[in-house]
Amino acid sequence: MRSFVVAPQNVILMEKMGVFEVAKILTKRKEEVTSFEEALLRSIHWFAHSLSQFEIENEVLSLVTSLETLLTSGDDNLLDAVGYGIAYILGSNVAERQDIMDRYKEIYRQRSKTSHHGYRAVDEIDLIELRYIASKVIDFAIKHLDRWQDHGQLLNWVKERKLS
């Protein structure tokens, strides 16, 4: 473990990351937290959980859960919903979006082999990419806290892009 010094440069970094915006959510009473904020907090929880894992496979499982928490609803196909979500959040054109979706699906297949069949197929590159994707999606959500109140609004935003 490393110590964390609350120095001016760290406060600036925390501000850019949206730490203080997320902290505002934590000060609300439960009934005041929106469904979008709730989904974001759960996603951050799973991202943080991933960082405490010793095995790559468990970290990947937690990162996938972090993405699923933010980008799916109860009746979604998880792979497609997350794939489209990250594609529209991270990609700026069709080719980029397709590459992002294909790469996520490849990582997800490795995760499924690990989770359902006991294979240890996940490698460090998959983990690094998935960690980057999850952090960017969380960053996107934090930056849109003032835009969406309902978790479904984010999901509809993705759906609208799929249909356009």
N, C-alpha and C positions, 0 to 999 in steps of 0.2 A: 504494500500500500504506500502511496505517496501522499504527502500532506498537500492540502489545497490552501493556498494563501489568498485571502480576499484583498488583493492589491488592485489599484486602479485599472491596470490593463486587463485583469481578470474580470472585473466588474463590467468593463466595456464589452468584452467577449460574451459574458453572460447575457448582457442586454441584447446583443446582436442575435444570440441564439434563442431569445424569447423566454429565458428562464423566469424573468419577472412577470411576464404575461401568464405563464403556467402557474406561478405562485399565487396570482390573483384568484385563479380557479380554486385553489386549495383553501382559500380563506372564506369561500362561499358556504352557506348552509346547503345541505344535500339537495333540498328541493329547489334551490336556485341554480344548480348546475345543469346546463343544457345537455341534450343527448350528444351533441357534437363534442362538447367539452369532456363528457364522460368517456366517449370513445377515444379521444385523444389521450386522456389520462391512463386508460387501460393499455393503449398502444405504447406509451412511454414506460409503463410498468413492465411490459414484456420485453421491451428493448433493454431496460436496466437489468432485468432478470437474465437476459442473454450474456451480459457482461460479467456475471458472477459464475458462469459455468466453466468447468475445467475441460470438458470434452467438446470438441468442435461440433459433433452431432447434436448435442443438447443446445448449444448456442444457436445453431441453425434452426432447430425446432422453435426456440423462443422468438427468433427474428421473424420467422414465417407467421407465428401467432400474432406478433406485433402488427404486421401488415394486414393480416386477416381481420383483426379487431377494428382497424380503421377503415378498411376498404370493402367490407362485405356486410350484408345483412343476413338474417337467418335463413333466407330461402335462395341465396346465391350459389352458383357453382364457384367454389372458392378459388380454384386455379384461374378461371377466366376473369372473375371479378378483380382479383388482385393484379393479374396480368394487365388488364385494361387500365386499371387505376394507376399503376406505376408508369405505364406507357404514356398516359396523358399528362401525368404530373412531371415526368422527367424528359420525355421526348418532345422535340420541337417540329418534327416532320414525320411523314409516314414511314420512311426507311428507319429512322431512329426508333420510332415506336415499335416497329416490327422486331428489330434487333433486341430491344429491351424485353419485349414479351417472350421472345424465343429463349433468351438467356435465363429469364426467371423460370420459365417452364422446365428448362434443363436442371436448374438448381432445385426446383420443387420436386422433380422426379427423383433426384438423389435423396432429398429429404424423405420422400415417401418410402423409398427402399430402406432407409434407416429406421423410420418410425414403424413401418408395418412388417418388415421382413428381417430386421436385425442386421442389415448390411452396414458396414462402416465405409460408405462410399463418398462421403463429403470430404472435399479437400480445402486447404487454406484459401485458395483463390475464390472458391464458391463463397466461403465465409466472408471474406473481405468485400466481395461484390454485394452480397446480401446486406451486410452491415451498412455499406454506403447507401444502398437503395432505401433501407428502412430509415436511416437518419435523414435522408432528403425528403422522404414522404412525411415524416414527423415535422420537419422544418416547414414544409409546405402548409401543413395543417395549422401549425402555430401562427404562421403569417396570415392565415385566413380566419382566425378566431372571431374577428369582427364581421366577417361576411356570412357565416353560417351559424345558425342556432341549433338546427336539427341535424342529426347525423345523416338522415336521408337526403338532405340538401347536397352534401358532398357526393353521395352515391348518384343522385340525379344529375349532378354536374358531369360526372364521368359518363353516364348514360347518354346525355345530350351530345357529348363529343363523339360517342360511338355512332350516333344516328346522323351526324352532320357530314 
